[in-house]
Amino acid sequence: MYYSYILLSSKSHIFYFGSSKNLKIRLSLHNQGKVKSTKPHIPWKLVWYAGFTTKKEAKDFELYLKTGSGKAFAYKRLVPVALAKDFDRGRVPKVLRSS
């Protein structure tokens, strides 16, 4: 299986969209500061993920989530609980861009 996932930074209150073959190890790498683009925003919490049968499907869905319509879909359908908690605290999560 391959996975697309959404993380929420407990520190910066931003979202990060990614994909990986091993979700558990990848989340650990994010939280150990071994991913350059997410290191300043540790700790990360997994708020959503989906499994795909091919790497291409997982990567394509990750890239879709990084588009305007993909973000709108994610905020409305995939992470409303995480958003509601941050809105209750007066925070508006943003998306961290990565290459």
LINUR-V570762 format. One record per residue. N is the residue number from 1. RES is the residue in one letter. PHI is phi as a letter, one per 20 degrees, with the letter a starting at -180 (NA if undefined). NEAR is the number of other C-alpha atoms within 8 Angstrom. Layout:
<<N | RES | PHI | NEAR> <N | RES | PHI | NEAR>>
This chain:
<<1 | M | NA | 7> <2 | Y | c | 13> <3 | Y | c | 15> <4 | S | d | 16> <5 | Y | b | 13> <6 | I | c | 12> <7 | L | d | 12> <8 | L | c | 13> <9 | S | f | 14> <10 | S | f | 10> <11 | K | e | 7> <12 | S | e | 6> <13 | H | l | 12> <14 | I | c | 10> <15 | F | e | 12> <16 | Y | c | 12> <17 | F | d | 13> <18 | G | b | 9> <19 | S | b | 12> <20 | S | a | 10> <21 | K | e | 8> <22 | N | d | 8> <23 | L | f | 9> <24 | K | f | 6> <25 | I | f | 7> <26 | R | f | 9> <27 | L | f | 10> <28 | S | f | 8> <29 | L | f | 10> <30 | H | g | 14> <31 | N | f | 11> <32 | Q | e | 8> <33 | G | m | 11> <34 | K | e | 8> <35 | V | d | 8> <36 | K | g | 6> <37 | S | f | 8> <38 | T | d | 11> <39 | K | g | 12> <40 | P | f | 6> <41 | H | d | 10> <42 | I | f | 13> <43 | P | e | 9> <44 | W | d | 12> <45 | K | c | 8> <46 | L | f | 10> <47 | V | d | 10> <48 | W | a | 9> <49 | Y | b | 9> <50 | A | b | 7> <51 | G | e | 9> <52 | F | c | 11> <53 | T | e | 7> <54 | T | c | 8> <55 | K | f | 10> <56 | K | f | 6> <57 | E | f | 9> <58 | A | f | 15> <59 | K | f | 11> <60 | D | f | 8> <61 | F | f | 9> <62 | E | g | 13> <63 | L | f | 8> <64 | Y | f | 9> <65 | L | f | 13> <66 | K | e | 9> <67 | T | e | 8> <68 | G | g | 7> <69 | S | f | 8> <70 | G | f | 10> <71 | K | f | 10> <72 | A | f | 8> <73 | F | f | 10> <74 | A | f | 10> <75 | Y | f | 10> <76 | K | e | 8> <77 | R | d | 7> <78 | L | d | 8> <79 | V | c | 11> <80 | P | f | 9> <81 | V | f | 6> <82 | A | f | 9> <83 | L | f | 11> <84 | A | f | 8> <85 | K | f | 8> <86 | D | f | 12> <87 | F | f | 9> <88 | D | f | 7> <89 | R | e | 6> <90 | G | m | 6> <91 | R | d | 8> <92 | V | d | 8> <93 | P | f | 9> <94 | K | d | 7> <95 | V | d | 8> <96 | L | e | 10> <97 | R | e | 6> <98 | S | c | 4> <99 | S | e | 2>>
